[in-house]
């Protein structure tokens, strides 16, 4: 059976990946996958089928391991020490209780208060592009620092910590949660938890570190895991979506021109960028009982891979899905942020960051083109363009 969902190297060539998944989807929206070293699972690549599963969280709870891993890596991770317990490891009332710890920071009123700061940070990112004199690696020079600053300011981390956090999170995603990398990231966030308990400072890290669940203080593993989730997924997926959006504009100049003529399209165009790049490749679920999805019988205990990347190119939902269309009428129906109770808590912030950046950039961006071959991350979980060399002209 195909290794397109289990081999990280396959995600380093997304053209070939999408071509093979399109062929699978044309035959059926759900496929049984048996790969060497992995427990068997169902790969769900149809939009309607992924959505059906996401709408039934009681029947399809989070798997013990939220992303696909081989048995050897799972065993090594278990032997390395305490495993993370983030929101993507939880279900039901427990998930809802832990989600509430950070909810206030991502509510509309809280995000609205961030707008002035986002404008400043987006302006700094564009000033950086201007200073680089028409040539940069957009991924590392712009798309990574901008959302990272947003997230780490929310967590209350000083700017001198950014390089360390970047190194830890980049290793984590590049190696899909390798045990040694995971231990390093866990240790860093454990020290942060202890510091915020000793000296709370009114930031998100303090709120989580000193939070309570059912009247009892949150545990170390849960607090550390929360910080890990915010610091990694909170900026990495946005950075990859920003980079994917710029790549789409650089390779579709007619769409860039269309956006420049009609800035009212920017909000929808951001959702199209997210659909097109789909940084969160998949999530795993486990069937709690015998059931049926589409024409497929699923047994209790079966593991299912919900391919958001595959579902977001389903032609039954998105006509001409491989085209980048800034005016796509249903772009917001993508599943890149998940759906239902596990819908990404930071989705509104990610959209806000991207919309703020492109609203400021596009009036000045006269043209952009590739300046070499981009490189993709070889990871099965959260990935996208690792490098994006571009040339461009910014108006004064």
C-alpha positions, 0 to 999 in steps of 0.5 A: 500500500502507499507510503504517501501518508507515512514517509516524511520524504513524500511531503518534500514534493507536494506536487507528486503528493497531491497527484497520488492522493488525487488518484486515490481519492478518485477511486475512493475517499477512504483507504486502508493503509498498511505500511512497514513499521506502522499499525494499520490505519484508514486514510480519509482524503474526502472533504465530506468524510473528514467533516463527517468524522470531525462532527462526531467527536464522541464516536471518533475521539483523539487517538492516543497519538495525535499524528501518525508515528511508527511503532519504533518512535512511539516506543522510544517516546514512551521510554524517554519520560512523560509524554505531552498531554495537549488539547490534541491528546484530550477529549470531551469534558477534559478537553473543554476544561483545558481549552478554557484556560486559554480561551480568553486570550483568543476571544474577539475582544482580546484579539481586537485589542491586539490589532494595533500591535499586529499592525506594528509587527506587520510593519516591521516585517515589511520594513525588513523586506524593504531593507533586504533590497528586493531579495530575501528568503521569505520563509526565514526572513519574514514569515517565521519572525512575524507570527513568532513575535506575536505568540511569544509576546502573548506568552510573555517571553522576551525577544532574546529567547526567540532564537532558542524557541525557533531552534527547539520548535524547528527540530520538533517539526522537522523530526516529527516529535523525535524523543530527544527533541521532545525532551529538550522542548519539554525541559524548556517549557517546564522551566518556564512553568516553574518561573511563572508559578514563582513570579506570575506576570499577567501573560498567557504562560502565567494564566496556564501555569497557575490555572486550575481544573476542577478546583485543583492546580493544573499538573506539570505535564499538562501546563508544559504541554499547553505551552508546547502547543501554543509555542509550536503550532501557534506560530509554525502553522501561521508561518507556513501559511504565510509562506505558502500564500507568498509562493502562491502569489509569486507563481500566480501573478494574475492573482496578485494583480487581482488582489492589488486591484481589489483589496476587498478580496484579501480576507477571502484570499487568506482563507484560500492561502490556508486551503492551498498550503494546508500546513497541518497535514493531518490528525489521527482519530480512533473509532470508539465503536463499530460504525460506517463512514461513507461506504466503509465499515470501521471497526471499534479501535481502528485508527483513522488519519484525517488528511486535511491536506487531501480534503482541501483539494477535494474537487467535489468541494472545491472545483479546480482544486489545484488552482489558486483563486483569490476569489474562490467563493467557498475558500473558508470551507477548508478544513486546515483548522479542523472542525468542531470541538477540536477546531484550532483555538488560534484560527482567528488569530492566524487569519488576523495576522495574515490579513494584517500582513497582506493588507499592509504589503499588497499596496506596496508589492508591485511584483514578486517572483521566485529567485531559486527553487523553494524547499519543503519540509520533510514532515508528516504533521505540520509542514510546508515551505522551509525556504522561499527565495524571492525577488520583488519590488516594493513601492515607497 
